[in-house]
């Protein structure tokens, strides 16, 4: 029996590498037993030449997700370092500012359970894409907030969107990277998140009136 795959390139870019690795191993096993005489894909062997393109492509996916995760950490810390500017701008008390900061963490905590359900139901790519947009809108709204109420709404959206980044990202990485590579890329992801803390500290530099908003835009 000859097994032929006519669209190897489409197969490669539509299928995560972890699945391809297993399929390739199964096909090789069948070929070794004599049940499959040869494996063809338009004249080239499956998952050899074209797989190199896929391996490079997955790092682009990782970089995009890691950038989103960096801003998750940025928003965790950035509010505390501009607290004085916010107090002056909105003429509010320390208690109100404390609650403004905690809104992010309340939303983040409450959304962890739905984050897993949404990643499984609508898919991690759609989940992380949609909620990253939500977080971006919230950040923009917060940066342009004319009053404390609008700032609360923006902070709520930021927490809601940021909560949906980590779990879908981990699911995507588990599909695109071999199990032996998963711990390594997870470590890089957390290191990038740490850079978000550094970016939050950068927001504490000297700022003029309303210049703090530029840190969130």
N, C-alpha and C positions, 0 to 999 in steps of 0.2 A: 504494500500500500504506500502511496506517495501522498503526503500531506502538503497542500499548497496554501499559502496565505498571500492573497493578491495585493493587499493594501497594507504593507508593513508600516509605512510611515504614519498612516492614520491610526493603526493599532497602537503604535508607540506613544503617540501624543494624546490618545484618548484613554490610555490605561496606565495607572500608576506603576512605577518600577517594581514595587514589591510583588505585585501580581504577575508582572512580566517575568521576574526572576523565577517564580514558582512554576509558571507555565513553561518556561524554557527548560527548566530542570525536568518537568514531567515529559516533555517532548523528547528530550535526550534519552530519558529512561526507556520510553517506548521504542525509540530508534535502536537502542542497545539490545532490546528483546527481540528485534526483528519484526515487530508489528508495524513499525513505520520505517520504510526504507530510506526516505530522505525528507528533508524539510526545506521548502522553497518559499521565497517571498519576492517574486519579481526578479529572480535570478540571484538574490543574495540571501545569506543565512539570517534568520530572525534573531534580533537582539544581539547583534555583534557590531556591525558598522553603524547603524542608525542609533543604537543605544547611547552612543557618545553624545549625540545631540540632546537626547533626553536627560542625561546626567547633568549637562550644563544648564538646561532649562529649569530643572528643579531648584537650582541655587538662586535663580531669579525669583521663583516663587517664594523661597525662604527669605530672601532679602526684603521683598514686599511685605510679608507678614511680620518680619522682625521690626521693620520701620513702624508699623502700626502698634506693635507691642512697646516700642520705645515711648510712644506718646501716652500709653496707658500709665507708665511709671511717671512720666512728666507731670501728668495731671494729678497724680497722687500727692505730690510734694509742692508743686508750684504755688498753690494758693497760700500756703503758710508763709512763704517768703515775700509775698506782696500784701500781707495783712494790713500793714500800716497805711499803704496807699489806698486800699479798699475802704478802710475805716474813714479816712479823710474824704474820699470821693462820695461815699454813700451816707456819711454822717451817722454811722450805726455803732452799736456796742460790741464789745468783745464776745459776748454771748451769741449774738446774731451771726457774727463771723465764724464762730466755732460751729454753729449749726449749718452754716453755708458749706463749710469744709466737710462736715460729716455726711451731707446729702450724697456725695459721691460714693462713700463707703457703704451707706445703706443700700443704694441701688446696686452696687457691685455685689454685695453679699446676697441680696434677694434674687439676683438674676443667675446665680450659679447653677441652680437646679434647672430652670428653663433653658439655660445655655446648652446643657447636654441634650435635652429633648429636641431643641431646635436644630442642633447639629446633626442629629440622627434623622429627623423628619424632613427638613427642607435641604439638608446637606450643609457641610461646613463651609464650602465656598460661598454659597448664597448668604449664609448666616453672618460670616465675618465681613463680607462686603457690605451688606445692608446696614449692619450696626456700626461699622466704621464711619459710614456716611452720617448716621445719627449722632455719633460722638463729634464729628467735624462740625455739624450744624450747631450742636450744643456749645462747642468751643467758640465758634463765631458769635453766637448769641451772647455768651458770657462776656466776651471781649468788648462787645458793643453795647452792653447793658446800660441803660440810662438810670436805672434804679435797682434797688435790692431785690425786688420781686422778679424782675427779668433775669437777674444774676442767678437766682435760685432755679429758675426754669432752665437756664443754660447749663448749670451745674448738674441738674437732674438728668438732662439728656447726655451729658458727657459720661456720667456714671453708668447710665443705661447702655450706652454704646460700648464703652470700654470693657464692661463685664462680659461682652460676647466676643472678645478677641482671643483670649488664651485657650479655652477649650476647643473651639473650632480649629485654631492654629495647630494644636497638638494632634488633632485627628488628621489634618491634612499632612503634617509631617510624617505621621505614622504610615501614611499611604505612599508617600514619595521617597522615603528613605528606608534602607535596609535596617532590620532590627539591630544589627551590629553597629549601625551609625546613629541610631536614634538618641542614645544618651549624649553623644557628642554634639549633635545639632541642638538638643534641648539645652545643653550647657551654654552654647553660643547665644541662644535665644534669651536666656536669663541674663547673660552678660550685657547684651544689647539693652535689655530692660534697665539694667543698672546705669547705663549711660543716660537713660531718661531722668534718673535722679540727679545726675550731674547737670543736665539741662535745666532742671527745676531750680537748682542752686544758682545757676547763671541768671535767673530772673531776679535775683536779689541785689543786682548791681544798682547803682544810682539811677533813679528814674524821675523824670519830671511829671508834671500833672498829666494824667491819663496815658502816660507812656506805657504803663503796666499792661494795658490792653493789647499792645503789639505782641506781647509774649504769648498770647492765646490765639492769635490770628494766623 
